[in-house]
Amino acid sequence: MKKLTINAFLTGVLALSSCSSDDSKDASSSECKTCEIFSVTQEYCNNQDGTVTITTNGQEEIEDLDGATFAQFISGIELLGTCD
């Protein structure tokens, strides 16, 4: 249930994020980010194809970014926790 709530919140954040057609692809977008949300550590890796791989406790899940950039996705995550 907690995962569904987090995913629903992130979808809302991403839906309200502004998109720009001139977004540049920088080297940091290929990096993985480790974040802690509600005392749970997760790793987010940009797949460079509009998806992100989320790893939690060794379990991988691929999520669609729905048109958002990886940076926008991470900004949404940082509303709930901290990322390095």
N, C-alpha and C positions, 0 to 999 in steps of 0.2 A: 504494500500500500504506500509506503514511504517513497519507493522508487517511482511509482505512478504519479504521486504528488509532485516530486521533483521534476519529472519529465514534463508534466503539464505546465508547471511554472516556467521551465526553460523554453517550452514551445511558445508560451505567451510573450516572454521577453524577446525571443527571436522574431516573432511576428511583428512586434512593435519597433524593432530596430530598423533604422534607416539603412538602405542599401545604396551603394554608389557604383556606377559602371566603370569608374576609373580607379577602383581598388588595385593597389599594386601588390604583386606577389613578392614578399621579402623572404629572406632566409629563415626568419623566425617562424614562419608559418609551417615549415616542415618539422619543427621541433615538437617534442611531446611536452606537455605540461602536467605536473603533479599537483593535485589540489586536495584540500581537506575540507569536507562538507559534513557537518553534524558528526564530527569525530570519525568519519570514514574517509580513508585515503583512496583517491582514484587517479588514474593516469589517462589523459586525453591526448590522442595522437591524430594529427591531420593526415588524412589519406590522399590529399591533393586531388580528389575526385568528387568533392562535395559531400563527403562523409567523414565521420570521426570515429575512431576506435576508442571505446571506453573500457578500461580494465579495472576491475574491482575484485580484490581477493583472488587473483588469478583467473577470473572469469572475464572473457572478452565479449563485447557487444558492439556492433556497428550501427551508428545512428546517422540518419540523413540530416544535413545542416539546413535543409529547406531554403536554400538561396542565401543564407547568411555566410559571412566569412568565418574562418576559424577564430580570428581575433574577437569578433562580435560574440561568438559562442563562449569563449573564455571569459569575456566581460560579464556575460550572464551568469556564469558559474561563480565568478568572484562576488556577485551580489549575495550569494549564499555562504561562501567560505573564502579561503585563501589559496592562492596558487603561487608556485615558485617560477 
